Amino acid sequence: MNISPTIMVIDDEVQIRRFLGTSLTSEGYKVIEAATGKQGLIEAATHRPDVIVLDLSLPDIDGIEIIRELRTWSSIPIIILSARSQESEKISALDAGADDYLVKPFGIGELLARIRVALRHILTTVDEGNVIFSVDDLQVDTIHRKVTVSGDEIHLTPIEYRLLTVMIKHAGKVLTHQFLLKKVWGQNFVKRTHYLRIYMGNLRHKLEKDPACPRLLLTEVGVGFKLAGDKQFTIDVHE
């Protein structure tokens, strides 16, 4: 089963959220909605979407501040969808860390194209252009977001998939608990090691022949975890 990319829409206009929800779902995306900046920040930290579509004019927090807050802990692509058309507004949003800017009213075709570009950028940075990762019976196709074990497709949740792709990028290296928590959940979650234990356990049950004696997702006692590979390093949390 392929994993559908998750798009988060942060916009206080109900009509816009409904329109985007219907349009994006019909294209095969999973959609999460938020009507306020505060709700959007909470949902982004909880669900770790692949792309965020953000309106700048929200009732509680200005969109520029939301971008800055997100960029303190996440590199999730942010596409601004706003009625603010002034060049100064665009520059401010991009300087704050947004990846793209689309002015309302907009064409859904153009938005979909920009989302595809953002997703391609994510995929090309997963493992320096290598779109197929294989080790033993595990194969991960990062272009189609397809995970198989011994040829059988495995369904992963978005967070499980992100955790796996972070480990793929650093295959063979020992990754500290703090490093993984920061990369997958964000800076505010670096002390919540129970999150990591739960999701690593889930991955082992889905990917390992014997989860009690893992051969792929290895534990480095007191340090962190490692995806089986040729080289062994420790990635520092401050990388």
PyRosetta script that sets phi, psi and omega in degrees:
from pyrosetta import init, pose_from_sequence

init()
pose = pose_from_sequence("MNISPTIMVIDDEVQIRRFLGTSLTSEGYKVIEAATGKQGLIEAATHRPDVIVLDLSLPDIDGIEIIRELRTWSSIPIIILSARSQESEKISALDAGADDYLVKPFGIGELLARIRVALRHILTTVDEGNVIFSVDDLQVDTIHRKVTVSGDEIHLTPIEYRLLTVMIKHAGKVLTHQFLLKKVWGQNFVKRTHYLRIYMGNLRHKLEKDPACPRLLLTEVGVGFKLAGDKQFTIDVHE")
pose.set_psi(1, 125.1)
pose.set_omega(1, 178.6)
pose.set_phi(2, -73.2)
pose.set_psi(2, 152.7)
pose.set_omega(2, 179.4)
pose.set_phi(3, -96.6)
pose.set_psi(3, 120.7)
pose.set_omega(3, -179.7)
pose.set_phi(4, -76.5)
pose.set_psi(4, 131.4)
pose.set_omega(4, 175.5)
pose.set_phi(5, -59.6)
pose.set_psi(5, 145.1)
pose.set_omega(5, -179.4)
pose.set_phi(6, -102.4)
pose.set_psi(6, 125.9)
pose.set_omega(6, 178.2)
pose.set_phi(7, -111.9)
pose.set_psi(7, 127.2)
pose.set_omega(7, 175.4)
pose.set_phi(8, -100.4)
pose.set_psi(8, 130.7)
pose.set_omega(8, 177.4)
pose.set_phi(9, -110.1)
pose.set_psi(9, 116.9)
pose.set_omega(9, 177.1)
pose.set_phi(10, -111.1)
pose.set_psi(10, 103.6)
pose.set_omega(10, -175.6)
pose.set_phi(11, -157.4)
pose.set_psi(11, 135.9)
pose.set_omega(11, -178.4)
pose.set_phi(12, -84.6)
pose.set_psi(12, -6.7)
pose.set_omega(12, 178.6)
pose.set_phi(13, -86.4)
pose.set_psi(13, 116.4)
pose.set_omega(13, -177.7)
pose.set_phi(14, -59.2)
pose.set_psi(14, -41.6)
pose.set_omega(14, -177.4)
pose.set_phi(15, -62.6)
pose.set_psi(15, -40.8)
pose.set_omega(15, 179.3)
pose.set_phi(16, -64.9)
pose.set_psi(16, -45.1)
pose.set_omega(16, -179.5)
pose.set_phi(17, -62.0)
pose.set_psi(17, -41.4)
pose.set_omega(17, 179.9)
pose.set_phi(18, -65.5)
pose.set_psi(18, -44.3)
pose.set_omega(18, -179.5)
pose.set_phi(19, -62.2)
pose.set_psi(19, -47.1)
pose.set_omega(19, -179.8)
pose.set_phi(20, -68.1)
pose.set_psi(20, -38.4)
pose.set_omega(20, 178.6)
pose.set_phi(21, -59.2)
pose.set_psi(21, -46.0)
pose.set_omega(21, 179.7)
pose.set_phi(22, -67.0)
pose.set_psi(22, -44.6)
pose.set_omega(22, -176.9)
pose.set_phi(23, -66.2)
pose.set_psi(23, -44.7)
pose.set_omega(23, -177.2)
pose.set_phi(24, -71.8)
pose.set_psi(24, -38.3)
pose.set_omega(24, 178.2)
pose.set_phi(25, -63.1)
pose.set_psi(25, -38.9)
pose.set_omega(25, 179.6)
pose.set_phi(26, -66.1)
pose.set_psi(26, -20.5)
pose.set_omega(26, 177.2)
pose.set_phi(27, -91.5)
pose.set_psi(27, 3.4)
pose.set_omega(27, 176.1)
pose.set_phi(28, 95.5)
pose.set_psi(28, 6.6)
pose.set_omega(28, 179.1)
pose.set_phi(29, -89.2)
pose.set_psi(29, 152.0)
pose.set_omega(29, 168.9)
pose.set_phi(30, -89.7)
pose.set_psi(30, 136.2)
pose.set_omega(30, -173.9)
pose.set_phi(31, -120.7)
pose.set_psi(31, 133.2)
pose.set_omega(31, 172.7)
pose.set_phi(32, -118.0)
pose.set_psi(32, 134.9)
pose.set_omega(32, -176.9)
pose.set_phi(33, -114.7)
pose.set_psi(33, 148.7)
pose.set_omega(33, 173.5)
pose.set_phi(34, -144.3)
pose.set_psi(34, 137.3)
pose.set_omega(34, -176.5)
pose.set_phi(35, -98.2)
pose.set_psi(35, -11.5)
pose.set_omega(35, -179.6)
pose.set_phi(36, -133.9)
pose.set_psi(36, 162.9)
pose.set_omega(36, 178.2)
pose.set_phi(37, -65.1)
pose.set_psi(37, -42.3)
pose.set_omega(37, -180.0)
pose.set_phi(38, -61.3)
pose.set_psi(38, -45.5)
pose.set_omega(38, 178.4)
pose.set_phi(39, -62.8)
pose.set_psi(39, -40.0)
pose.set_omega(39, -179.7)
pose.set_phi(40, -62.1)
pose.set_psi(40, -42.0)
pose.set_omega(40, 179.5)
pose.set_phi(41, -64.7)
pose.set_psi(41, -40.8)
pose.set_omega(41, 178.4)
pose.set_phi(42, -65.1)
pose.set_psi(42, -46.3)
pose.set_omega(42, -178.9)
pose.set_phi(43, -66.1)
pose.set_psi(43, -36.6)
pose.set_omega(43, 179.3)
pose.set_phi(44, -63.9)
pose.set_psi(44, -42.0)
pose.set_omega(44, 179.3)
pose.set_phi(45, -69.4)
pose.set_psi(45, -33.5)
pose.set_omega(45, -176.9)
pose.set_phi(46, -77.5)
pose.set_psi(46, -44.9)
pose.set_omega(46, -171.2)
pose.set_phi(47, -101.9)
pose.set_psi(47, -14.8)
pose.set_omega(47, 180.0)
pose.set_phi(48, 48.8)
pose.set_psi(48, 64.5)
pose.set_omega(48, -179.8)
pose.set_phi(49, -64.0)
pose.set_psi(49, 163.3)
pose.set_omega(49, 179.1)
pose.set_phi(50, -81.1)
pose.set_psi(50, -33.6)
pose.set_omega(50, 179.3)
pose.set_phi(51, -143.4)
pose.set_psi(51, 143.1)
pose.set_omega(51, 175.1)
pose.set_phi(52, -114.0)
pose.set_psi(52, 128.1)
pose.set_omega(52, 173.0)
pose.set_phi(53, -104.5)
pose.set_psi(53, 115.9)
pose.set_omega(53, -168.1)
pose.set_phi(54, -122.4)
pose.set_psi(54, 129.5)
pose.set_omega(54, 170.4)
pose.set_phi(55, -86.5)
pose.set_psi(55, 140.7)
pose.set_omega(55, -179.0)
pose.set_phi(56, -80.2)
pose.set_psi(56, -29.2)
pose.set_omega(56, -175.6)
pose.set_phi(57, -96.4)
pose.set_psi(57, 92.3)
pose.set_omega(57, -179.3)
pose.set_phi(58, -115.4)
pose.set_psi(58, 157.2)
pose.set_omega(58, -172.9)
pose.set_phi(59, -70.7)
pose.set_psi(59, -22.0)
pose.set_omega(59, -173.8)
pose.set_phi(60, -114.9)
pose.set_psi(60, -41.2)
pose.set_omega(60, -176.2)
pose.set_phi(61, -132.0)
pose.set_psi(61, 133.4)
pose.set_omega(61, 177.0)
pose.set_phi(62, -65.3)
pose.set_psi(62, 142.2)
pose.set_omega(62, -177.1)
pose.set_phi(63, -57.8)
pose.set_psi(63, -32.5)
pose.set_omega(63, 178.7)
pose.set_phi(64, -61.9)
pose.set_psi(64, -40.7)
pose.set_omega(64, 178.6)
pose.set_phi(65, -67.6)
pose.set_psi(65, -34.1)
pose.set_omega(65, 177.6)
pose.set_phi(66, -65.0)
pose.set_psi(66, -42.6)
pose.set_omega(66, 178.0)
pose.set_phi(67, -59.0)
pose.set_psi(67, -47.9)
pose.set_omega(67, -178.7)
pose.set_phi(68, -60.6)
pose.set_psi(68, -41.4)
pose.set_omega(68, 179.5)
pose.set_phi(69, -64.8)
pose.set_psi(69, -45.0)
pose.set_omega(69, 179.0)
pose.set_phi(70, -60.1)
pose.set_psi(70, -38.9)
pose.set_omega(70, -176.5)
pose.set_phi(71, -73.4)
pose.set_psi(71, -8.8)
pose.set_omega(71, 174.6)
pose.set_phi(72, -75.7)
pose.set_psi(72, -16.2)
pose.set_omega(72, -177.5)
pose.set_phi(73, -141.7)
pose.set_psi(73, -2.7)
pose.set_omega(73, -173.8)
pose.set_phi(74, -145.2)
pose.set_psi(74, 149.3)
pose.set_omega(74, 174.4)
pose.set_phi(75, -111.2)
pose.set_psi(75, 17.7)
pose.set_omega(75, 177.4)
pose.set_phi(76, -53.3)
pose.set_psi(76, 129.7)
pose.set_omega(76, 177.6)
pose.set_phi(77, -58.5)
pose.set_psi(77, 134.5)
pose.set_omega(77, 179.9)
pose.set_phi(78, -119.2)
pose.set_psi(78, 121.1)
pose.set_omega(78, 175.5)
pose.set_phi(79, -107.5)
pose.set_psi(79, 118.7)
pose.set_omega(79, 178.4)
pose.set_phi(80, -80.1)
pose.set_psi(80, 132.5)
pose.set_omega(80, 175.6)
pose.set_phi(81, -127.1)
pose.set_psi(81, 98.6)
pose.set_omega(81, -168.2)
pose.set_phi(82, -142.3)
pose.set_psi(82, 153.6)
pose.set_omega(82, 174.9)
pose.set_phi(83, -79.9)
pose.set_psi(83, -11.2)
pose.set_omega(83, 178.4)
pose.set_phi(84, -72.5)
pose.set_psi(84, 113.6)
pose.set_omega(84, -173.6)
pose.set_phi(85, -108.4)
pose.set_psi(85, -3.7)
pose.set_omega(85, -178.5)
pose.set_phi(86, -66.1)
pose.set_psi(86, 143.0)
pose.set_omega(86, -179.9)
pose.set_phi(87, -58.5)
pose.set_psi(87, -37.2)
pose.set_omega(87, -178.9)
pose.set_phi(88, -63.1)
pose.set_psi(88, -35.8)
pose.set_omega(88, 177.9)
pose.set_phi(89, -66.5)
pose.set_psi(89, -42.5)
pose.set_omega(89, 178.7)
pose.set_phi(90, -62.1)
pose.set_psi(90, -44.9)
pose.set_omega(90, -179.2)
pose.set_phi(91, -62.4)
pose.set_psi(91, -42.9)
pose.set_omega(91, -180.0)
pose.set_phi(92, -61.2)
pose.set_psi(92, -43.3)
pose.set_omega(92, -179.2)
pose.set_phi(93, -66.2)
pose.set_psi(93, -44.4)
pose.set_omega(93, -179.3)
pose.set_phi(94, -67.9)
pose.set_psi(94, -39.2)
pose.set_omega(94, 177.6)
pose.set_phi(95, -65.7)
pose.set_psi(95, -31.2)
pose.set_omega(95, 179.5)
pose.set_phi(96, -72.7)
pose.set_psi(96, -19.0)
pose.set_omega(96, 177.6)
pose.set_phi(97, 129.4)
pose.set_psi(97, 3.7)
pose.set_omega(97, 175.7)
pose.set_phi(98, -67.7)
pose.set_psi(98, 153.0)
pose.set_omega(98, -178.6)
pose.set_phi(99, -97.0)
pose.set_psi(99, -25.5)
pose.set_omega(99, -176.5)
pose.set_phi(100, -156.5)
pose.set_psi(100, 163.7)
pose.set_omega(100, -175.4)
pose.set_phi(101, -144.4)
pose.set_psi(101, 124.0)
pose.set_omega(101, 179.2)
pose.set_phi(102, -127.8)
pose.set_psi(102, 131.6)
pose.set_omega(102, -175.1)
pose.set_phi(103, -93.5)
pose.set_psi(103, 136.2)
pose.set_omega(103, 172.5)
pose.set_phi(104, -78.1)
pose.set_psi(104, 145.0)
pose.set_omega(104, -6.0)
pose.set_phi(105, -69.5)
pose.set_psi(105, 152.8)
pose.set_omega(105, -172.4)
pose.set_phi(106, -134.1)
pose.set_psi(106, 162.6)
pose.set_omega(106, 174.1)
pose.set_phi(107, -97.8)
pose.set_psi(107, 132.3)
pose.set_omega(107, -177.6)
pose.set_phi(108, -62.0)
pose.set_psi(108, -31.5)
pose.set_omega(108, 178.8)
pose.set_phi(109, -62.4)
pose.set_psi(109, -41.1)
pose.set_omega(109, 179.6)
pose.set_phi(110, -68.0)
pose.set_psi(110, -41.2)
pose.set_omega(110, 178.1)
pose.set_phi(111, -61.3)
pose.set_psi(111, -44.5)
pose.set_omega(111, 179.1)
pose.set_phi(112, -60.5)
pose.set_psi(112, -39.9)
pose.set_omega(112, 178.6)
pose.set_phi(113, -63.2)
pose.set_psi(113, -41.4)
pose.set_omega(113, -179.3)
pose.set_phi(114, -69.5)
pose.set_psi(114, -33.3)
pose.set_omega(114, 174.9)
pose.set_phi(115, -65.2)
pose.set_psi(115, -42.0)
pose.set_omega(115, 179.4)
pose.set_phi(116, -62.3)
pose.set_psi(116, -39.4)
pose.set_omega(116, 177.4)
pose.set_phi(117, -61.9)
pose.set_psi(117, -45.1)
pose.set_omega(117, 179.8)
pose.set_phi(118, -61.4)
pose.set_psi(118, -41.5)
pose.set_omega(118, 179.3)
pose.set_phi(119, -67.5)
pose.set_psi(119, -38.5)
pose.set_omega(119, 177.6)
pose.set_phi(120, -63.2)
pose.set_psi(120, -38.0)
pose.set_omega(120, 178.7)
pose.set_phi(121, -61.8)
pose.set_psi(121, -41.5)
pose.set_omega(121, 177.9)
pose.set_phi(122, -60.7)
pose.set_psi(122, -46.4)
pose.set_omega(122, -176.2)
pose.set_phi(123, -64.6)
pose.set_psi(123, -38.9)
pose.set_omega(123, -177.9)
pose.set_phi(124, -72.3)
pose.set_psi(124, -15.2)
pose.set_omega(124, 178.6)
pose.set_phi(125, -99.6)
pose.set_psi(125, -2.4)
pose.set_omega(125, -179.1)
pose.set_phi(126, -63.7)
pose.set_psi(126, -46.4)
pose.set_omega(126, -177.0)
pose.set_phi(127, -148.6)
pose.set_psi(127, 48.1)
pose.set_omega(127, 174.8)
pose.set_phi(128, 53.3)
pose.set_psi(128, 42.5)
pose.set_omega(128, 173.6)
pose.set_phi(129, 93.9)
pose.set_psi(129, -12.5)
pose.set_omega(129, 177.6)
pose.set_phi(130, -79.9)
pose.set_psi(130, 110.0)
pose.set_omega(130, -172.4)
pose.set_phi(131, -90.8)
pose.set_psi(131, -11.1)
pose.set_omega(131, 175.9)
pose.set_phi(132, -119.6)
pose.set_psi(132, 122.3)
pose.set_omega(132, 176.7)
pose.set_phi(133, -113.2)
pose.set_psi(133, 129.1)
pose.set_omega(133, -179.7)
pose.set_phi(134, -132.8)
pose.set_psi(134, 136.6)
pose.set_omega(134, 170.6)
pose.set_phi(135, -151.4)
pose.set_psi(135, 125.7)
pose.set_omega(135, -174.3)
pose.set_phi(136, 50.9)
pose.set_psi(136, -123.4)
pose.set_omega(136, -177.3)
pose.set_phi(137, -90.8)
pose.set_psi(137, -2.3)
pose.set_omega(137, -177.5)
pose.set_phi(138, -91.2)
pose.set_psi(138, 132.6)
pose.set_omega(138, 174.1)
pose.set_phi(139, -135.7)
pose.set_psi(139, 131.3)
pose.set_omega(139, 179.4)
pose.set_phi(140, -123.0)
pose.set_psi(140, 118.3)
pose.set_omega(140, 176.5)
pose.set_phi(141, -98.6)
pose.set_psi(141, 103.3)
pose.set_omega(141, -173.9)
pose.set_phi(142, -76.8)
pose.set_psi(142, -16.4)
pose.set_omega(142, 175.5)
pose.set_phi(143, -72.5)
pose.set_psi(143, -46.8)
pose.set_omega(143, -178.0)
pose.set_phi(144, -97.4)
pose.set_psi(144, 2.1)
pose.set_omega(144, 179.5)
pose.set_phi(145, 53.4)
pose.set_psi(145, 48.0)
pose.set_omega(145, -176.3)
pose.set_phi(146, -115.3)
pose.set_psi(146, 128.0)
pose.set_omega(146, -179.3)
pose.set_phi(147, -117.1)
pose.set_psi(147, 127.5)
pose.set_omega(147, 178.7)
pose.set_phi(148, -130.4)
pose.set_psi(148, 149.6)
pose.set_omega(148, 173.1)
pose.set_phi(149, -128.6)
pose.set_psi(149, 118.6)
pose.set_omega(149, -176.3)
pose.set_phi(150, 54.6)
pose.set_psi(150, 34.6)
pose.set_omega(150, 177.1)
pose.set_phi(151, 87.3)
pose.set_psi(151, -9.2)
pose.set_omega(151, 179.9)
pose.set_phi(152, -92.9)
pose.set_psi(152, 130.9)
pose.set_omega(152, 179.3)
pose.set_phi(153, -71.3)
pose.set_psi(153, 138.1)
pose.set_omega(153, -177.9)
pose.set_phi(154, -117.1)
pose.set_psi(154, 131.9)
pose.set_omega(154, 177.4)
pose.set_phi(155, -88.3)
pose.set_psi(155, 124.8)
pose.set_omega(155, 174.4)
pose.set_phi(156, -116.0)
pose.set_psi(156, 147.7)
pose.set_omega(156, 172.5)
pose.set_phi(157, -72.7)
pose.set_psi(157, 162.6)
pose.set_omega(157, 178.7)
pose.set_phi(158, -54.6)
pose.set_psi(158, -40.3)
pose.set_omega(158, -179.3)
pose.set_phi(159, -71.6)
pose.set_psi(159, -39.7)
pose.set_omega(159, 176.0)
pose.set_phi(160, -60.0)
pose.set_psi(160, -41.4)
pose.set_omega(160, -179.7)
pose.set_phi(161, -66.2)
pose.set_psi(161, -42.1)
pose.set_omega(161, 179.5)
pose.set_phi(162, -64.0)
pose.set_psi(162, -42.5)
pose.set_omega(162, 177.8)
pose.set_phi(163, -59.5)
pose.set_psi(163, -43.6)
pose.set_omega(163, 179.4)
pose.set_phi(164, -64.5)
pose.set_psi(164, -42.5)
pose.set_omega(164, -177.5)
pose.set_phi(165, -69.8)
pose.set_psi(165, -32.3)
pose.set_omega(165, 173.9)
pose.set_phi(166, -62.7)
pose.set_psi(166, -42.1)
pose.set_omega(166, 179.4)
pose.set_phi(167, -69.3)
pose.set_psi(167, -33.8)
pose.set_omega(167, 176.3)
pose.set_phi(168, -62.8)
pose.set_psi(168, -44.1)
pose.set_omega(168, -179.6)
pose.set_phi(169, -58.2)
pose.set_psi(169, -31.5)
pose.set_omega(169, -178.1)
pose.set_phi(170, -115.7)
pose.set_psi(170, 34.6)
pose.set_omega(170, -176.5)
pose.set_phi(171, -54.1)
pose.set_psi(171, 135.7)
pose.set_omega(171, 179.7)
pose.set_phi(172, 87.5)
pose.set_psi(172, -7.9)
pose.set_omega(172, -178.8)
pose.set_phi(173, -104.0)
pose.set_psi(173, 144.0)
pose.set_omega(173, 174.2)
pose.set_phi(174, -79.2)
pose.set_psi(174, 123.3)
pose.set_omega(174, -178.5)
pose.set_phi(175, -109.4)
pose.set_psi(175, 125.5)
pose.set_omega(175, -178.2)
pose.set_phi(176, -67.4)
pose.set_psi(176, 157.8)
pose.set_omega(176, 177.1)
pose.set_phi(177, -55.1)
pose.set_psi(177, -45.2)
pose.set_omega(177, -177.0)
pose.set_phi(178, -64.6)
pose.set_psi(178, -38.7)
pose.set_omega(178, 179.4)
pose.set_phi(179, -61.6)
pose.set_psi(179, -47.3)
pose.set_omega(179, -178.2)
pose.set_phi(180, -66.5)
pose.set_psi(180, -41.9)
pose.set_omega(180, 179.0)
pose.set_phi(181, -62.8)
pose.set_psi(181, -40.6)
pose.set_omega(181, 179.8)
pose.set_phi(182, -65.8)
pose.set_psi(182, -44.2)
pose.set_omega(182, -176.8)
pose.set_phi(183, -69.7)
pose.set_psi(183, -37.2)
pose.set_omega(183, -173.3)
pose.set_phi(184, -92.5)
pose.set_psi(184, -41.9)
pose.set_omega(184, -175.6)
pose.set_phi(185, -108.3)
pose.set_psi(185, -25.3)
pose.set_omega(185, -179.7)
pose.set_phi(186, 114.8)
pose.set_psi(186, 164.4)
pose.set_omega(186, -174.4)
pose.set_phi(187, -56.8)
pose.set_psi(187, -34.8)
pose.set_omega(187, -177.1)
pose.set_phi(188, -71.9)
pose.set_psi(188, -3.8)
pose.set_omega(188, -174.8)
pose.set_phi(189, -115.2)
pose.set_psi(189, 11.8)
pose.set_omega(189, -171.5)
pose.set_phi(190, -67.0)
pose.set_psi(190, -14.8)
pose.set_omega(190, -180.0)
pose.set_phi(191, -100.0)
pose.set_psi(191, -2.0)
pose.set_omega(191, -176.3)
pose.set_phi(192, -93.2)
pose.set_psi(192, 67.4)
pose.set_omega(192, -175.4)
pose.set_phi(193, -65.0)
pose.set_psi(193, -20.8)
pose.set_omega(193, 179.0)
pose.set_phi(194, -66.0)
pose.set_psi(194, -29.0)
pose.set_omega(194, 174.5)
pose.set_phi(195, -57.9)
pose.set_psi(195, -47.1)
pose.set_omega(195, -176.2)
pose.set_phi(196, -65.2)
pose.set_psi(196, -42.2)
pose.set_omega(196, 179.4)
pose.set_phi(197, -61.0)
pose.set_psi(197, -42.3)
pose.set_omega(197, -178.2)
pose.set_phi(198, -64.5)
pose.set_psi(198, -49.9)
pose.set_omega(198, -175.8)
pose.set_phi(199, -72.2)
pose.set_psi(199, -32.7)
pose.set_omega(199, 175.6)
pose.set_phi(200, -66.5)
pose.set_psi(200, -38.5)
pose.set_omega(200, 175.9)
pose.set_phi(201, -62.0)
pose.set_psi(201, -41.3)
pose.set_omega(201, 178.1)
pose.set_phi(202, -62.5)
pose.set_psi(202, -44.7)
pose.set_omega(202, 179.5)
pose.set_phi(203, -61.7)
pose.set_psi(203, -41.7)
pose.set_omega(203, -179.7)
pose.set_phi(204, -63.6)
pose.set_psi(204, -39.9)
pose.set_omega(204, 179.0)
pose.set_phi(205, -66.2)
pose.set_psi(205, -28.4)
pose.set_omega(205, -179.3)
pose.set_phi(206, -88.8)
pose.set_psi(206, -29.3)
pose.set_omega(206, -170.9)
pose.set_phi(207, -111.1)
pose.set_psi(207, -22.6)
pose.set_omega(207, -175.9)
pose.set_phi(208, -95.7)
pose.set_psi(208, 144.1)
pose.set_omega(208, 174.5)
pose.set_phi(209, -66.4)
pose.set_psi(209, -40.2)
pose.set_omega(209, 177.8)
pose.set_phi(210, -128.7)
pose.set_psi(210, 94.5)
pose.set_omega(210, -176.6)
pose.set_phi(211, -57.0)
pose.set_psi(211, -26.6)
pose.set_omega(211, 180.0)
pose.set_phi(212, -74.2)
pose.set_psi(212, -22.6)
pose.set_omega(212, 178.6)
pose.set_phi(213, -129.5)
pose.set_psi(213, 71.0)
pose.set_omega(213, -173.8)
pose.set_phi(214, -65.2)
pose.set_psi(214, 143.2)
pose.set_omega(214, 176.2)
pose.set_phi(215, -110.8)
pose.set_psi(215, -16.2)
pose.set_omega(215, -177.0)
pose.set_phi(216, -106.1)
pose.set_psi(216, -53.2)
pose.set_omega(216, -177.3)
pose.set_phi(217, -98.0)
pose.set_psi(217, 95.5)
pose.set_omega(217, -169.7)
pose.set_phi(218, -97.9)
pose.set_psi(218, 145.9)
pose.set_omega(218, 177.7)
pose.set_phi(219, -96.1)
pose.set_psi(219, 132.7)
pose.set_omega(219, 169.0)
pose.set_phi(220, -106.0)
pose.set_psi(220, 103.3)
pose.set_omega(220, -170.3)
pose.set_phi(221, -54.7)
pose.set_psi(221, 127.5)
pose.set_omega(221, 177.2)
pose.set_phi(222, 78.5)
pose.set_psi(222, -3.0)
pose.set_omega(222, -176.2)
pose.set_phi(223, -119.8)
pose.set_psi(223, -59.1)
pose.set_omega(223, -176.2)
pose.set_phi(224, 171.5)
pose.set_psi(224, -139.5)
pose.set_omega(224, -175.8)
pose.set_phi(225, -136.0)
pose.set_psi(225, 162.6)
pose.set_omega(225, 179.8)
pose.set_phi(226, -145.1)
pose.set_psi(226, 137.5)
pose.set_omega(226, 170.3)
pose.set_phi(227, -88.0)
pose.set_psi(227, 127.4)
pose.set_omega(227, -174.1)
pose.set_phi(228, -49.9)
pose.set_psi(228, 133.6)
pose.set_omega(228, -179.4)
pose.set_phi(229, -168.9)
pose.set_psi(229, -171.8)
pose.set_omega(229, -173.8)
pose.set_phi(230, -84.1)
pose.set_psi(230, -33.9)
pose.set_omega(230, -173.1)
pose.set_phi(231, -107.3)
pose.set_psi(231, 153.3)
pose.set_omega(231, 179.3)
pose.set_phi(232, -128.3)
pose.set_psi(232, 119.5)
pose.set_omega(232, 175.7)
pose.set_phi(233, -135.2)
pose.set_psi(233, 168.9)
pose.set_omega(233, 167.5)
pose.set_phi(234, -114.3)
pose.set_psi(234, 123.2)
pose.set_omega(234, 178.2)
pose.set_phi(235, -87.4)
pose.set_psi(235, 120.9)
pose.set_omega(235, -178.2)
pose.set_phi(236, -76.2)
pose.set_psi(236, 145.6)
pose.set_omega(236, -178.6)
pose.set_phi(237, -60.3)
pose.set_psi(237, -25.4)
pose.set_omega(237, -177.6)
pose.set_phi(238, -88.9)
pose.set_psi(238, 8.3)
pose.set_omega(238, -178.9)
pose.set_phi(239, -54.5)
pose.dump_pdb("model.pdb")
